[in-house]
Amino acid sequence: MVSRIRKFFSILGPGLITGAADDDPSGISTYSVAGATTGYSMLWLTLVSTPMMAVIQGMCARISMVSGEGIAALMRKKLPPALVYPLAGLVIVANTFNLGADIGGMAAATRLVVPVPVDALVFLFGIAILVGQAWMPYATLARVFKWLTLSLFAYVVTAFITHPPWLHVLEQFAVPQIHFSSLWLSTMVGVLGTTITPYLFYWQSSLMVEEDKAAGKATLAARRGTDPGSVRNMHADVNAGMIFSNIVAFFIIVTTASTLGAAGRHDIATAQQAAQALRPLAGPFAELLFALGMVGTGILAVPVLATSSAYVAAQTFRFREGLSEPVQRAPRFYTIMGAGILVGIAMNLLRVDAIKALFWSAVLNGVAAVPLIAVIVWLASNRKIMGDWASSGLARAWGWATFALMGGATAGMFYFMARGS
């Protein structure tokens, strides 16, 4: 039994990191708003979206395991440029907005604990992440990322400190409900948009290639193909990461619903405001845990966002890529990555409204996710590309259900934008 547990933890890597990165500061803000404004009524979304996330991320990983390259590179080869370039641009722009908002969120959360000017913290976090990512070996970086996922347990602990009505919580979790109001439906779109996110598709795919390179498979030919054991381990890793991600989302919603929502504090717009408001309702320890969790997941998510943009650009425009490459061998890759972080820092120093940045990144992610999901399901189901590893009928059904849900959510978002409500 002990050996099985040890083996399970040894295979955790790209999937776990991807799942944890999904709960970035902007995601935490969205879940906090959901709990404060709609109570426990959206908990069922964390249940429904878990298999959807697992299927899409599993497809991204399997595509790269079989083809030996990232999905952006495969899209460049299989799709018309008129579709490839706009999608790549959408993802990079959305990542940059998201990244800037995340750096600002980390700084604001730290300011709750340490009396240092926010601008100084923005600069410190941004530069430290940039330097660490550029000069830290990939194997070391992967180990650091795995340990940073533990920071998300702060939100699990905080939920128990607030003593929610657990029977009512479980009822809301198990029984789906929809409230037909602009506030509720718009918040639902935000929750789905921050859960099933395009940058994670590219990150998951590219990390599989990085893992192969770390194992000594330096050429494309050496990386092509996989085996049942590797696919089994990948699915265990991905499934664990997606379940972990949505467990954290569940507890964030529970925490804010049982405190802010129950107390009538519905005017919460960010996770930092949620952390501040928790102090009189749940005590200073809950506020501290909530704020520290923001910093830990931000240190994980900002590099993921920046590197995802670099992977998309490198694979789309065909230049050398990879965290396993030294800076001098992949200068354009690291330039794209660094530029994203520097723009994120500048957004905060120039006082770009973080809430608007989060909103527009959600809009862009929502727009990009719909065609990307369709392309990923098509690639993963194409026997000419995948051979015997083409998706099963059940996986395809879940994939197209995800496409339909995200398409409906995006249409709903534009509907309410047009109505101005």
MARVEX-376103 format. One record per atom (N, C-alpha, C): x, y, z. Coordinates in pm, whole numbers, plus 50000, padded with zeros to 5 digits. Each point is the difference from the previous one (the first is absolute). Layout:
<sites>
XYZ;...
</sites>
This chain:
<sites>
500834987950000;499175012150000;500865012650000;501035000050088;500905011450008;500745002149869;500414988749936;500735001149874;499115005549890;498704996650001;499075005349900;499825015150016;499885004250125;499855014450027;501265007549955;501174994250032;501265006249961;500105000949848;499584989249931;500045000049853;499075010649943;498805001150060;499045010049951;500575014050009;500605003550114;500555013450016;501215002249910;500704989349966;501185001549914;499635003649856;498784996149956;499615003049862;499325013649987;499705006450112;499375013149994;500995010249948;499575008449907;500905010049943;499245010049917;500074999049865;499355009949914;498515002050029;499264989050023;498575001150025;499695007150130;500734996550105;499815006450130;500345014949992;501125003449936;500415014049987;498965007849920;499504993949891;498985006749918;498745002650081;499554989950075;498805001850081;500165010950104;501155000350067;500245010250102;500095013849938;500635001049882;500135012949932;498645005649959;499014991249984;498665004549964;499395008550112;500424997450125;499515007950113;500945011850025;500195008249898;500885011650012;499255011350072;500675011150033;499315010950070;498735004849931;499995000349867;498775004349932;498904989650018;500364987249998;499024989550026;499475000750142;500905002350095;499595001250140;499045011750017;500285011149930;499105011650005;498624996349946;499974992849888;498724996249940;499204990950093;500664990150059;499304991050093;499555007450125;500795009850045;499625007950117;498745008249971;499985006149881;498825007649959;498784990849991;500204988049944;498894990549988;499414996650136;500854997150099;499514996650132;499325011650069;500605012049988;499455011850067;498675004449940;499854998749868;498825005549932;498894989749977;500374987349983;498984989849967;499944988850103;500725001350111;499944989850104;500584986749954;499324989150037;500484986649967;499444994849867;499235008549929;499224995049886;500864995749881;501295003849997;500854996049887;500954988650033;499844994150118;500904989050037;499914988349903;498814997649944;499844988749909;500865001449874;500365012449965;500865002149883;501384993750021;500484999950125;501314993950027;499954985049977;498814994050018;499844985649974;499914997249851;499175007549929;499774997749857;501245002949917;500725010650035;501145004149917;501244991350021;500044992150107;501194991950026;500274989749890;499024991649962;500294990849889;500245007149868;499385011549981;500245007649876;501455004649994;500485005750111;501405004350005;500944988149978;499714988950068;500874988249992;500074994649857;498864999749931;499974994749864;500795009049905;499775013250005;500685009049908;501505000450027;500385001050128;501435000250033;500654986749965;499294988950021;500524986949962;500214998949851;499085005749921;500165000149855;501245007949960;500205011850062;501175008249969;501294992350028;500034993350115;501204992450037;500234988349904;498944992849968;500134988049915;500415003849858;499475011249949;500395004849867;501515001949993;500565006350102;501455002750001;500814987450024;499484990950080;500714987450024;500114991949871;498965000449918;499994992249875;500775007249890;499805013249987;500615007549889;501415004750031;500335001250129;501335004550039;500195015049998;498915007649978;500095014549996;498775006450062;500095013050028;498915007250063;498815001849907;498835002750058;498795001049917;500055012349909;500695010650039;500095011749911;500784996549873;501044991850015;500774995849882;499144991249911;499214991350059;499134991149922;498905008049931;499465010050070;498995008649938;500575007349879;501255004650011;500645006949888;500074991149877;500214987050021;500144990649889;498654995649943;498974999750085;498744994049958;498885009949970;500165012750042;498935009849984;500455011649912;499075007349939;500365011449915;500565011550084;500975007449947;500595011350074;498965010350046;498935001649924;498975009850037;499334996550132;500074987550041;499474995950130;501094999250105;501184995249960;501104997750096;500485013150061;500295010149919;500605012350051;499065008050090;498725001949963;499095007150092;499834992850134;499924986649997;499874992550125;501245001950088;501174999249938;501245002050075;500035014050060;499625010149921;499995013750050;499035002050115;498804994049988;499005001150107;500534994450131;500614988249992;500514993550121;501115008250064;500925005149919;501135007850054;499515012950066;499075007049936;499465012350057;499254997050131;499154989749998;499264996350121;500944996050113;501044992349967;501004996250101;500645012150064;500335010149917;500695011850051;499115008050094;498745001949964;499055006650089;499894992450132;499844986849988;499854991550118;501235000850089;501174999449936;501275000550072;500145013150079;499685011149935;500095012950068;499085000850120;498774995049982;499055000050111;500484990950114;500634988849965;500504990850103;501145006350081;500945006949932;501095006650072;499435010650094;499035007649953;499355010050085;499294993650118;499374988549976;499324992950109;500984995050105;501134994849956;501034995350094;500505011650087;500265011449934;500535011650074;498985005250101;498745000949958;498965005050090;499804990650119;500074986749974;499854990350109;501175000950097;501215001649947;501185001450087;499915012650083;499455010649941;499875012850071;499114998750123;499094990250000;499164997850117;500794994850118;501144993649970;500804993650104;501275007950031;500635005749896;501285007150013;499815014549955;500345009850083;499795014149964;501055005349902;499954994849876;500915004449894;499145005849887;500415011149937;499215005749890;499694989749892;498775000549949;499564990349900;500875000549875;500385012049954;500835001249879;501334992750017;500595001250119;501274993250026;499824984949996;498884995250055;499724985650000;499754994949859;499295007949919;499764996349860;501324998049928;500895009750015;501304999349934;500814988250053;500014998050131;500774989250062;499514986349952;498704997750005;499464987149957;500284997549852;499745010049917;500184998349856;501444996649963;500955007750051;501414997949965;500514986950058;499614996750124;500464987650063;499524987849921;498755000349957;499454988849921;500724999049866;500235011349936;500685000249870;501414994250010;500755004550099;501384995350017;500034985250035;499144995950093;499984985950041;499644990849886;499055004149917;499554991549891;501044999149889;500715010949977;500985000149890;501274992350035;500404999950126;501294994150034;499934987650089;498814995750037;499884988050079;499834987949908;500764989250017;499844988349914;498574994550006;499564994049887;498624995449993;499674990150112;500884990650029;499724990050103;499785006650136;500815010150031;499835007350126;498705007949999;499705006549887;498775007749987;498774991250019;500024988049941;498884990850014;499794996050146;501104997650072;499884996450142;499445011650082;500455012249970;499485011850070;498515001449975;499584998449873;498585001149965;499184989750077;500494987750010;499264989550071;499805003750147;501035005550062;499875003850142;499095012050018;499995009149902;499135011850011;498524996349998;499664988549943;498594996049998;499464998450141;500874997550097;499554998250139;499405012950056;500385011549943;499475012750052;498485000749989;499454992549905;498555000549979;499224993450113;500664991950081;499314994050115;499585010750101;500565012149988;499585011050088;498495002349990;499454998249879;498585002549981;499134988850057;500544987950004;499294988950063;499915002550150;501135003750060;500045002950144;499065011550035;500045010649919;499165011850026;498534996450001;499584991149910;498594996149994;499554993650131;500844991750059;499624993450125;500005009650118;500855010349992;500035010150106;498685007750005;499345001749885;498785008149993;498754992450043;500084986850019;498894991750048;498725001749917;500034996349872;498805001149917;498974989250036;498755001549955;498984989750022;500214988449900;500744990050039;500494990049906;498884992249929;498904997050071;498924992649933;499405008249886;499825013050023;499485008849896;501025001449887;501275000850035;501085000849900;499974987849908;499914988150059;500004987749920;498754999149912;498885004950050;498775000049919;500175008849877;500565012050019;500225009249889;501044994649902;500954992650051;501044993849916;499414989149911;499074992250054;499484988349929;498835003149908;499265010750027;498775003049924;500225012449915;500124998549868;500225011749913;498825009550002;500295012849992;498955010149990;500515011649917;499085006649933;500335011849921;499025011150037;500535011850029;499175011650029;500005009049878;498845002749947;499925007749876;499995015050031;501205004850035;500215014450020;501335003549937;500155012549961;501235004049932;501214998550091;499855003150129;501124998850094;500444985550013;499044991050020;500364985950023;500614993949875;499375002349885;500494994049876;501365005849959;500205012950023;501305006049968;501104994450090;499674997950127;500974994150092;500314985649961;498994992749953;500214986349952;500984999949883;499825009549909;500925001049886;501425002350049;500155008750100;501325002750055;500624987850063;499214992350075;500514987950065;500464989849896;499204997949896;500384990549895;501215005049923;500045013149973;501105005649923;501344999250072;499965000850133;501264999350075;500384985650033;499084990649976;500264985950029;500544992549878;499355001949886;500414993449875;500665010649914;501325001250012;500735011749950;501014996349893;500055007349887;500884996449889;501484998850034;500525008750088;501454999450023;500424986750059;499064993550073;500334987150059;500104989049893;499265001549889;500104990149892;501434999549946;500535011849970;501355000849944;501064996150103;499795004050124;500964996950106;500094984850021;498854993350012;499984985650021;500714992749887;499665003849878;500594993849882;501515001949997;500455012250024;501435003149991;500794993650113;499384998650118;500714993450110;500274985349970;499114993749925;500244986049963;501254998949913;500175009849910;501205000349917;501235002650087;499885009150097;501125002950091;500404987650079;499004992250043;500304987950076;500774990049913;499624998849873;500724991149907;501435004849979;500165013249985;501365005449982;500844997250123;499405001550119;500734997450124;500404985450011;499234991249934;500314985750001;501014996249891;500505009949926;501044997549900;499514998949858;498705002249976;499454999149864;500135013749933;501145002649944;500325013449949;499385003049865;499744989949919;499495002349864;498514997049992;499355005849898;498574997749980;499734985249976;500834993649921;499814985749971;500064991650127;500905003550091;500144992450124;498785001850091;499355011449990;498865002950088;498694994449948;499944996549873;498744995349941;499634986250054;498714998450031;499514987150047;500004999250151;499194990950052;499904998250144;499654985550029;499694996950123;499684986350040;498915000350106;499314988750022;498874999950096;500375004650140;501174996250049;500415004050133;500155015150014;500625006249898;500185014650003;498675007349993;499104995149917;498685006349989;499224998450130;500114988150062;499334997850128;500515009750106;501315001550008;500595009250097;499595014549972;499975003549871;499605013649963;498585002950046;499084990649974;498615002250039;499855000850152;500774991950073;499965000850146;500465013850048;501065005049937;500545013250035;499015011049966;499464999749877;499055010349956;498744999750085;499464988250021;498774998950079;500215005350142;501154996650059;500295004950136;500095015250000;500665005749897;500145014549993;498675007149985;499114994949914;498715006449979;499094998650122;500034988350064;499214998150121;500495009550109;501335000850016;500585009050100;499605014449972;500065004149875;499645013749961;498585003350042;499064991149971;498615002950029;499644997950146;500764991950072;499814999150146;500325013650063;501095006149954;500385013250051;498935010249966;499514999849874;498935009249961;498764998150088;499654987550027;498874996750087;500165006750136;501174998750062;500205005250134;500085015350003;500485006249892;500005014649994;498575005149997;499164993849918;498595004049993;499324997850135;500284988650064;499404997150131;500435010550102;501295003450002;500515009850097;499315013549985;499955005049879;499435013449979;498475000050012;499354988849963;498544999350012;499584999550146;500764992550082;499624998150141;500325012150086;500835009149948;500365012050077;499445012549933;500555003549887;499595012449933;498564999149950;499694989049929;498644998549948;498974999650110;500284992350106;499054998750111;499825013250076;501055008450000;499935012850071;499475011349912;499624996849876;499475010249910;501055008749935;501294995450004;501095007549937;500134995649854;499165005349914;499984995849860;500825009149908;500645010150057;500705009949919;501494996849988;500344987149999;501394995849990;500384998949852;501125006049962;500434999749860;501304992549980;500794998150108;501294993249987;500234991050120;500984990949984;500364991250111;500615007850115;500735011049969;500585008150107;498915006050089;498935005149936;498885005250077;499354989050082;499934988049943;499454988850075;500844996950123;501325000149982;500904997350113;499825010550110;499915012849962;499805010550099;498674998550073;498964996649924;498674998850059;499874987850090;500884990049979;499934988050083;500425002650145;500845010150022;500555002250135;498925001650107;499035009349983;499005001350107;499024988250007;499914992249892;499034989049996;500594986750041;501274997849968;500614987050027;501335001050073;500435012150030;501235001650077;501215002849914;501095005250063;501205003849925;500734988249936;499894987950060;500694988549943;499424996349864;498675000949987;499354997049872;500445010249895;500075012750040;500465010449906;501444997349956;500864996350095;501404997449970;500144988349902;499304988950026;500074988449912;499525003449860;498905007449992;499435003749870;501005008249921;500655009750067;500975008749932;501254992349959;500524991550088;501224992449968;499754990149886;498804994449994;499664991149890;500065007249866;499585012850000;500075008149878;501445001549951;500915002250093;501405002049963;500604987049946;499754988950070;500574987249958;499534995749863;498695001249975;499504995749869;500395009949891;500205012850036;500465009749902;501424997149953;500874996150095;501374996449964;500014988049906;499004991350012;499874988649909;499395004149867;498945008350005;499215002849879;500665009949905;500685010250052;500605010249912;501014993849903;500934991450048;500904993549903;499264991249900;498934993450045;499224991649908;499405008549889;499415011450035;499405008949900;501055005349902;501125004750054;501055005849915;500584989449907;500254988150055;500604989449919;499024994449899;498734999550036;498984995649904;500015008949877;500095013250020;500085009449886;501244997349916;501134997450067;501254997449928;499904987149918;499374989750057;499814987449926;499125002349877;498915007350019;499095002649887;500745007349889;500755010550034;500735007749900;501074991649931;500774992350079;501094992149944;499494989249904;498914993350041;499484989149917;499255005349877;499415011750013;499275005949887;500955005849896;501095006450047;500925006849909;501334992649982;500064987950056;501104990749974;501375005250043;500155002750129;501345002550051;500244991550126;501254998850039;500404990950107;499295003550130;499564989750072;499205001950120;500474990850111;499525002850122;500164990450108;500685005350124;499434997050116;500635003650127;501264991850024;500134989049930;501214991850012;501165005949920;499715009949915;501045006549919;500605011750077;501315002149994;500595012050060;499585012449922;500085011550064;499545012549939;500685002649867;501314997649991;500735003249877;499614991249881;499414988450027;499584991149890;498555002649956;499225006450084;498605002849966;499665014550036;500745009749943;499825014050041;498615005549973;499384996349887;498675005449969;498944994450094;500154987350036;499074993850095;500035007450133;501195002450053;500135006850128;499645014949989;500195005849883;499615014049980;498495001650009;499264990849935;498535000350007;499554998350144;500614990550069;499644997350139;500275012350088;501195005849983;500365011850079;499145012049968;499685001749871;499185011449960;498624999450064;499444988050008;498704998550064;500025004450145;501044996050073;500115003850141;500225015050014;500865005749914;500265014550007;498765008249967;499224995449902;498745006949969;499054999050119;499984988150065;499164998350119;500405009650111;501305001850021;500485009750099;499555014049962;500205003649872;499645013449952;498515002850015;499164989949976;498565001850018;499675005050140;500684994250099;499735003950138;500605013750033;501225002649953;500635012950030;499285011549930;499364997149886;499245010349927;498555000950046;499694992250106;498675000450063;498894995249906;500304989949918;498934993749921;499054993150097;498715002449985;499004994550091;500064984849999;500384994050114;500164985450007;498694992749974;498895005850048;498714993549981;499644999549851;500245011449930;499745000049856;500944990549928;501254999350046;500964990849939;499514985750013;499514996450119;499484986550021;498784997549912;499145010149990;498794998449919;500354997649854;500895008449945;500334998549858;500804987449972;500824995650096;500704987349981;499014988550000;498965001150084;498954989650001;499254999849868;499715012049946;499325000849870;500864993649891;501285003949997;500904994649897;500174984950016;500164995450124;500134985750023;498734992549958;498855006150030;498744993749961;499874998849849;500395010649929;499954999849853;500974989649945;501224999750053;501024990849948;499724985550035;499384997650116;499824986250046;499094991949908;498975006449947;499004992549922;500624993649875;500635007649908;500614993449885;501174990950038;500755003750106;501134991650042;499544986350046;498924999650077;499484987150046;499574991549881;499345006449902;499584992649880;501224994249928;501065008149987;501214995349932;500664988750077;500075001250133;500644989750083;499244986849990;498675000650006;499214987749989;500204993749862;500055008349897;500234994949864;501374993549987;501045006850050;501354994449992;500094986850076;499464999850121;500114988050085;499184988449946;499015002849913;499154989549944;500424995749860;500995006949944;500444997549862;500984988249996;499574989049939;500834987849998;501265001849915;499975009049902;501205002549921;501115006050086;499605007550100;500975006350090;500294991150120;498954994250057;500124993150129;500134984949989;499654994449884;500084985549985;499124992950101;500574990250071;499234992350099;499685008150125;500595011850012;499785008350118;498945010749977;499214998749894;498895009249978;498994999050114;499335010950030;499075000650113;498874989949986;499554994950112;498854990950002;498725007949978;498914992849974;498715006549981;499575008050123;500264994450119;499635006950124;500795012950016;501314999549971;500835012050010;499545010749901;499684995649878;499515009649900;498705006450046;499104991950061;498735005450048;500225010750107;500914997350094;500315009850103;500655012449937;500874997849900;500655011249934;499005009249931;499074994149926;499025008349930;499005006250097;499734993250112;499145006050104;500695012450058;501324999350018;500755011550049;499945011449900;500154996649872;499895010049893;498635006850004;498944992050016;498655005650004;499815009050122;500494995650115;499855008050122;500755013249989;501264999349953;500785012249987;499455009149891;499494993949891;499385008149895;498775007250051;499184992950077;498825006350059;500385010950099;501054997450080;500455010050097;500505012549930;500764998249892;500525011649927;498865007949935;499044992749941;498845006849941;499245007850106;499854993950118;499325006850110;500745012550044;501344999050002;500815011550039;499775011749904;500034997349869;499785010649903;498555005450006;499084991150031;498595004250011;499855010350111;500584997150116;499875009350113;500835012549981;501154998749926;500765012049967;499165009349911;499294994149903;499195007949908;498835006750075;499474992950098;498905005550078;500465010550098;501314999750031;500535009650097;499574997250140;499774987050030;499574996350136;500754987950050;
</sites>
